[in-house]
Every structure is written in structure tokens, then in C-alpha cells.
């Protein structure tokens, strides 16, 4: 079952007896579990009809016993197993018989991260219940996520404002939701969230400094790059996170550069890259400062810096400064262009 199908089914009240919600995007997994709980368990009877286990600590027999218990003062009960992908082989074996014949008055939810879907337990669970994988969204899907989250808070967000928030924060959904909460509080009774709101609230965060660094590097503005880097490192920002944001920015610039070389229109570039027109002029100007060969060599330099940071191949601040100076000076090209 796809996440959007799962959401629609839960909204309609079509809830089955067995679920495994898992994936790399913990925020979406947690939200899916919450939606199930809100739909199935009445807050007034939750103390009687909700049982929580942790897969790395419990036995299969305990889970089965709870799942076979009849609900009190309600039609259904919920048994939630967090870290469900960490169940032992013995626990899975104990649960296997229950999966074949689950209690219709219980909603058993397993919640986890990565899992081997080839295991017999998951194969059987898929036949009798619902398995929903939540993947990290692509850049061009963030606008829809932000719009949905904004609507759930009783507001609407202007497309350019959503684009700015996505660009500043990236696809860390927990951070996106956190920043959105701040913006919603900031706008108060006003219904619409605008670009200026994002600028005023999110620009106060460290992620905006990384955004400034990435833009300064795109512009090959060495002085500004070094100032931004110094500020970020002084504030305790992890060099690997800074590097990841820079790489993300340059991946977009490379794509814009290739599309410019193909003589694509601004509208088509915006569509193909997912970059809102609000940012496209600046991104286009930055992309124009690099050739495709420059990007290729820059990414070789990114890889080398990433490896050095992870293996202790030098002082992190010096590694990052060296990378920035090489890119700004054009040394990564070997030609100075």
C-alpha cells in the first residue's frame, strides 16, 4: 500500500487488523502511526485499549497476548510495537501464527526502519495486512508536503514561500515541520504565509547561514564564504552537514547549467529542476559561473573532503576552508576559469 492510499483509507475509517509502517523518513512513519491511533482509539478509553511494546525488548508471546485481549468500553484496541523491525527471530515466529488469524477487534501496528521484506514473516504479513513504506521525498515533492502541513495547521502558504522554506531547510521533514510551527505562530491570525514571513523567521536559524554559504560559493565570493563558514563552525554546526548542504546546492546548479546549455526556457528549467521561479534568476546567474567540467571536478573535490572528514584526514575547519578556496579560485578546474 502506498502512503497516499494509506492516508485516504484511514481518513475514510477503513482500518484493518495488521499494519507494518516503516521507512527511512521517521517523521512520516510517526505521523502515519499517529493517524491510525487517532482514528482507532478514543482518548477517553486509551488507558484501557492501548498497549505499547518495543521490538528489541519484548517477546512475541507478550505481543500476541495483548493483541488477543478484548477491548474495554470500545469496539477496538491498538497494540503498537515500536522498533518493530528489530523483533528477534523467535518473536517473529511467535507472531507468525497470529498474523495468519488476527483478532478483528485489535489493530496491531508494527513500526520500524529498514526491514528485509523477503523474510517469511513479512511475506505473510503482506498477505493478511498492510505494509506501508515511507520514503524520503524528492526536492520537487517538498512543496506539496509543506502545503499539506500548513493546511493541517489551518493556514495556507504562498508557493514562493513554500519554495523558500524548502530551499532553506531541505528535505529534513522534522526540521521543516518545526520551522513551519514557528512561522504559523509568527503570522498569528493571518491566514496566508508569505515569503517575508519565511525570511524573518527561518533566516534567524543556522540553516540560513548554510544557505548563505552555498549561495556565496555559487557566486565564487571567497570573502563571504569564509565569513559564513567561520560563523557556522563557531556556532557548533557539523562540517559534514555544511558539506551536505553545499553538495545539494551544487547538484542543482549543475543541472541548471546543463539545461542552460540545452537552451531550455526559464519555465522549462523551473519545471525540470523543481526550483521555484522566485529563485531561478539567482541560480541561473550562479550556474553561469561554472562549466560542466568545473562541476565534475568540484564533485571530485567534495568526495575527497567528505572522505577526509569521515576518516580524520585533517582538521575539519582547514579541510572546509581549503575546499572553499579551491572552488572560489577555480583551482578545481586546473585552469582558473
N, C-alpha and C positions, 0 to 999 in steps of 0.2 A: 504494500500500500504506500502510495506517495504521500508526503507530508500534507499537501493541499487537500488530498482526498480524505486523509485522517481528520483534518480540521473541519471539513464540511460535514463529515459523518458525526463527529462529536457535537457540532452545533445543532444538528437535527435530532440529537439524542439517541443516535444509533450506536450504542456501546456494547461491545462483545465481552466475553469472559476472559480472553487472553490477549496480552499485548507485550511486545518487546520493542521499546523505544531506545534507539541507540544512535551513535554517530560522533563525528569529530566536532560538531558545533554544540557544546554543552548548553549554551543559552537556549537553543531551540528545543533540545531534549527536555530541559527543565520546564520550559513553557508548555510543551505537549503534555507532560505529566500533570502539571497544574490544571490544565483544561479538563483532563479526564477526572481528576479529583473534584473539581468544582461542579462538574456535570453529574457525577455519580453519588457523591457523599454530601448529605445535608449537614451544614455546620453544626446544627443543634444535636445531631446524633453521631458526630465524627468520633467522639471519645469511645463509643461502643462499636463502631463499624469501620475503623481504620487501624491497620497493623503495618508497622514498618520494620523491615529487615535490611541487613547489609550482606550482600552476596559473599563477601570474603570472611564473614564471621558466623553465618548461620548454617544449619543443616537443611537438607531437602525435606526431611520429616517435619520440621517445625513450620516450614512454609506451607506444606500440604495440610497440616492440622489447622492452621489459621484459615486457609482457603476453604476448608470444608466446614467451618463454623458458620452457623446460620446468622444472618443479620438480626439486630435488635431494633425494634421500632422503626424499621425501614425495609425497603424492598431489596436493597443490595448492600454489600460491604466491599471494601477495597483492601487488597493486600499489595503493598508496594515493596519491591526488592531493589534498593539502590545498589550500585556496583554489581548489577545482575550478570554482567559479562565475566565477573570474577568468581562465579559459582564453581565449586570443586566438581570433579568428575562424578563423585559419589552423590553430591547434591543433585546434579542433573539427572542421574539415574533414578533417584527417588522421585523427582518431579515428572519423569517421563510418563509414568502411568497416569498421573493426574492430568497431564496435558491431553492425553487421549480422551479423557472423560471429565472435563472441568465442571465445577459447580456452576449452575446457571445463575445463582444468587450472589456470586462473587466475581469481582473484576480483579484479576491477578495481573499486575504490571511489573515487568522486569525492565529496569533502566540501566543502561550501560554505555561503555565506549566502544572500542573496537571489538569485534567478535568474528569467529570463524563460522560462517554460515553453512559450511559443509558438514559440521558436526550433526550427528543423528538427532540430538535434542532440538536444534534449531530447525532442522528439516521437518520434524514432527510438529513443532510449534507453528510453523508457517502453514501447515495443512489445517490446523484447528483454530488458529488465532490470527492476529495481525502483527506483522513485523514492519516497523517504520524506521527508515534511516534518515537522519537529519544531517545534511552535508553543509559545509561552509559555503555561503553564497558567493557568486562571482561579483566582480565590481559592478557590472551593469544590472545586478539584481538588488543592489543596496537601496536604490530609490524606492522601490516597491516596499521593502522591509520598513524603511523609515516612515513612509506614508501610512502603512498599516499600524505601526506602533504609535504614531501621532494620533491617528483616528481613535485608537483604543484609549487614549488619554483625553478624548473629547475635543481635539484640535485638528486643524488641517495645516499642512506645510506647503509653502510655495515650492515649485520644482527646483528653482535655483537655490533655495535654502537647503533643500534635501541634498542637492548635489554638493553644496559646500560642506555640509556636515559629513557626508560620505567621504569626501576627499580629505578632509582634515583628520578623520578618525580611522578610515579604512574599514576592513571587514571584521573587526573585533566587535561582535554584536553586543556583548555585555557593556563595553565602553560606549557604544552608540546609544544604547538604551539609557545608560547613566547620564550622558550628556543631554539627551533629549528630555529627561526628567528635569534637569536644571533649566533648560530653555522654557519648558512648559510653565515652571514656577515663575520664571522671569517675566513672561508675557502676561501673566495674570488672567484677567477676564477676556482679553482679546482673543479672538478665535483663530486668526492666522499667524503662523510663524514665518517671519521674513528673513532675508539674507542678513540684515543688520542685527537681528536677534542672535543669529548664529555667530556673527562676528564678535559681538560684545561678550557673549558667554563662553564660547568654545575657545576664543582667542586668549583667554586667561589660563588655559591649560598648557601642559608641557607639550602635548601633541601638536599645538600650533607652532611651537618653536621648531619642531621637526619639519613641519610643513614649510616654514620659512627657510630652513636649511636646504631642503630638497629644491625649492624654487631658486634659491641663491646659487646652488650648484648647477641647476639647469641653465642659469644665466651666466655661469662661469664668473661669479662675483666672489673672488677669493676672500677679500676683507670681511664681507658679510657672512660668508660660510664659516670662517674661523671664529667670528663673534658668536654665532648661533651654536656652534659646536661647543665652545667654551661654556656657554650658559647651560646647555643641556647636561654636560658632564658634571658641572658644578652642582646642578640640581639632582644629581644621582641617577640620571637616565642611563639605561643599559646600552653600551655601544652596539650590541647585536640588534637591539630594537631600532636604534637610529639607522643602522646599516640596512635593515629590512625595509624601512620606510623609504630610504633613498633608492634602493633597488626597485621598489614598487613604482616610484615616480619615474625612474629612467626606463622601466619597461613600457610605460605609457608613452614616454617621449619617443622611444624607438619606433613604436607602432605609428605614431603621428608622422614621424619622419618618412617612413616607408609609404604612407598614404599620400603625403605631400609629393613625393617623387612620382607617384602614380597619377598626379594631377586631379586627385579627388576633390570634390567641393567641400566647403566647411560643414555643410549639413550632413554629407555622407561621412565625413571624418567623425563628427559627433555621434552619428548613429553606430558606426562600426566600433568605436572605442568606448562608448558609454560615457564620454566626457561631455558634461553639460556645456552648452554654448556660452554660458557665463564665464567659463574658464578657458575656452578653446583658444581665444586670441593669445593669451599668455603662454599656453602650452605650445602653440604653433611657433611663436617667437623663440622660445627656448629650443624647440626641436630644430629650428633653422640654424642654430649654432653648432650642430653636430652632423657629421656624416654617418651613414650606416656603419662604415668601418670603425668610426670613433666609438659607436655604441658597442660593437663587438669586442673591441679591446677594453673598453670600460668594464664590461661584464666579466672579462677575464680577471681584471683588477679587483672587482667586487668579490669574485670567488676566492682569490688569494687572500684578501683581507678577512673574509668570513672564516676561512680555514685557520688563519693565524690567530684570530680572536678566540676560536674554539679550542685551540691546542696550546695556547700560551706562547705563541710565536713572537711575542713582543709586548710592550706596554700599550694597552688599548688606546689611550689618548694619542700616542705617537703614531699608531697604525692608522687611526682615523684621520689625523692631520695629514699624514703622508698621502693617503688616498685622495683627500680633497685637493691638496696642492697639485697632485699629478693630473687630476681631471680638469681643474680650473686652468692650468698652464698648458694643457694639451699634450702633456708628456705621455699619456696613454696611447696617443696616436703614433708617437715616434716621429712626428713631423712638425708639431707645433701648431697644427690647424684645428 
